[in-house]
Amino acid sequence: MKTILHYYKFDTSDRAQAEQYVVYTSNLLTLGLKCLKSISPDHTRWYKKIAELDGHEITLETAHIFDNQWNTAEGLRLFDWSEAIYPNKHIKEGMWLEQSEEMRAIRRNTYQCGYCGKVSPVTDVYCRNCLGSEYLTGKELPLLLLVSARDRWRAKRPDTVPEWLVTAWKEAQGLGKISREKALLATKRKQVAALVPDAEKKAARLIANAKIEAEGKTWLLDHELNIIDNAIFYDHTQAWCFGWKNSLAGNPPDLTGFPFPYEVK
């Protein structure tokens, strides 16, 4: 299933852009889109990637259906409409997806459990997949009513459920206890087996990050930039930050050719 991705960025400190932003987002609201605004240290790099896809066709995966987002064949998780929240409140950067009738239909016609989220045929009425869950209580059985993915979070459910569902839940809980004990042992076995490989992966990451830090700081020294103490490499975002101790925004260094992603504060 295909659709078109759109990217935007406005600086509302500029009056003209502020007016453009109001018109732009008003149009999206008219299309029925709801904006998810969020804060993340990775937004700058993330939206740089999104900007490159502006106006491009992307492929939506349908193995898992959500009411406000999609997985894509390009390896991205995209919301119908999302916007970054930056420390500079004037910067409005975001993206949105064109909504096709096919997208609306699959959300309307895909029925999910309100407890586990798994998809079942609507003819089942209630989900059978999570009856044996150790966390499922009798009070939560109404959540097993299948509703369309579009309405999963806002659908009204009855306070009571059929007796057959209560009986099935009790039976599944008895069988589930044995299954859970076996699953617990299997999980612990996997955890033990992963000890050495996980340690090796951790060591490899530490070495790779150390090489990036060494290469970055060497580049700064080679270019006679005495800002090493004010530069930090964030391994969780794989990006550098200059000015993390003392702001360099007023007198930014010349980082032309710096070999890694970075931001200046």
TORMIDO-392887 format. One line per 5 residues: number of its first residue (from 1); their letters; for each residue x, y, z of C-alpha. Coordinates in steps of 0.5 Angstrom, whole numbers, m for minus. Layout:
N
NUM	A	X,Y,Z; ...
This chain:
265
1	MKTIL	0,0,0; 3,7,m2; 2,14,0; 6,21,m1; 10,23,5
6	HYYKF	10,31,6; 15,35,10; 15,42,12; 19,47,16; 17,54,18
11	DTSDR	21,60,23; 15,63,26; 19,69,28; 18,71,21; 11,74,20
16	AQAEQ	11,71,13; 13,64,15; 8,65,21; 2,66,17; 4,61,12
21	YVVYT	5,56,18; m2,58,20; m5,56,13; m1,50,12; m3,47,19
26	SNLLT	m11,49,18; m11,45,12; m8,39,15; m14,40,20; m19,40,15
31	LGLKC	m16,34,12; m18,31,19; m11,30,21; m9,30,28; m2,32,30
36	LKSIS	3,29,35; 8,34,38; 14,31,41; 21,32,44; 27,28,43
41	PDHTR	34,30,42; 34,26,36; 29,30,32; 34,34,28; 38,28,25
46	WYKKI	31,25,24; 28,31,20; 34,31,16; 32,24,14; 25,26,13
51	AELDG	26,32,9; 30,28,4; 23,24,3; 19,30,2; 14,29,m4
56	HEITL	16,22,m5; 12,15,m5; 13,11,1; 10,4,2; 6,2,8
61	ETAHI	6,m4,11; 0,m8,14; 2,m13,18; 1,m9,24; m5,m3,24
66	FDNQW	m5,3,28; m10,8,29; m5,14,28; 2,11,25; 5,6,20
71	NTAEG	11,2,19; 14,3,13; 18,m2,8; 23,4,8; 24,2,16
76	LRLFD	21,8,18; 15,9,24; 11,15,21; 5,18,24; 0,21,20
81	WSEAI	2,28,22; 8,29,27; 12,36,29; 18,37,33; 18,41,40
86	YPNKH	25,45,40; 27,49,45; 27,55,40; 19,55,40; 19,59,33
91	IKEGM	22,53,29; 16,49,27; 18,42,23; 14,36,22; 11,31,17
96	WLEQS	5,28,15; 2,23,10; m3,23,5; m9,19,7; m12,15,2
101	EEMRA	m19,11,2; m15,5,2; m11,7,9; m18,9,12; m21,2,10
106	IRRNT	m16,m2,12; m16,2,19; m24,1,19; m24,m6,17; m18,m9,21
111	YQCGY	m21,m11,28; m16,m11,34; m17,m13,41; m17,m8,46; m12,m11,51
116	CGKVS	m7,m15,47; m8,m11,40; m8,m17,36; m12,m18,30; m18,m23,29
121	PVTDV	m24,m24,24; m29,m20,26; m34,m26,27; m30,m28,33; m33,m22,37
126	YCRNC	m28,m23,42; m21,m24,42; m18,m31,44; m11,m30,43; m10,m27,50
131	LGSEY	m14,m31,55; m9,m34,58; m5,m28,60; m2,m28,67; m4,m21,67
136	LTGKE	m11,m21,64; m16,m20,70; m24,m22,70; m25,m14,70; m21,m13,64
141	LPLLL	m25,m18,60; m29,m13,56; m23,m10,53; m23,m17,49; m29,m14,45
146	LVSAR	m26,m13,38; m26,m6,35; m24,m3,28; m16,m1,29; m19,6,28
151	DRWRA	m23,6,34; m19,2,38; m18,7,44; m24,11,44; m29,5,43
156	KRPDT	m34,4,48; m35,m3,51; m40,m6,55; m39,m7,63; m41,m15,62
161	VPEWL	m39,m20,58; m42,m27,56; m41,m33,60; m38,m37,55; m32,m32,55
166	VTAWK	m31,m32,63; m31,m40,62; m26,m40,57; m22,m35,61; m22,m39,67
171	EAQGL	m20,m45,63; m14,m42,59; m12,m39,66; m11,m46,69; m7,m48,62
176	GKISR	m3,m42,62; 0,m43,69; 3,m49,66; 5,m46,60; 8,m40,63
181	EKALL	12,m44,68; 15,m47,61; 16,m40,58; 20,m38,64; 25,m43,64
186	ATKRK	26,m42,56; 26,m35,57; 32,m36,63; 35,m41,58; 36,m35,53
191	QVAAL	38,m30,58; 44,m35,60; 46,m36,53; 46,m29,51; 51,m27,56
196	VPDAE	57,m28,52; 54,m25,46; 51,m19,49; 58,m18,52; 61,m18,46
201	KKAAR	56,m13,42; 57,m9,48; 65,m9,48; 64,m8,40; 60,m2,41
206	LIANA	64,1,46; 70,1,42; 67,4,36; 64,10,40; 71,11,42
211	KIEAE	74,11,35; 69,16,33; 71,20,40; 78,20,38; 77,21,31
216	GKTWL	73,27,32; 77,30,38; 83,29,33; 80,33,28; 79,39,32
221	LDHEL	86,39,34; 88,38,27; 84,45,26; 86,48,32; 80,49,35
226	NIIDN	81,49,43; 74,46,44; 75,39,46; 72,40,53; 66,44,51
231	AIFYD	65,38,46; 61,31,47; 59,25,43; 53,22,45; 53,15,43
236	HTQAW	45,14,44; 44,19,38; 51,18,35; 52,25,34; 56,31,37
241	CFGWK	54,37,41; 58,43,41; 57,48,47; 54,43,52; 58,46,58
246	NSLAG	58,53,55; 54,56,49; 57,57,43; 51,59,39; 54,67,39
251	NPPDL	61,65,37; 60,58,33; 66,55,31; 68,53,24; 66,46,23
256	TGFPF	66,45,16; 68,38,14; 67,35,21; 66,28,19; 60,27,24
261	PYEVK	53,29,25; 53,35,30; 49,41,33; 52,47,36; 48,50,42
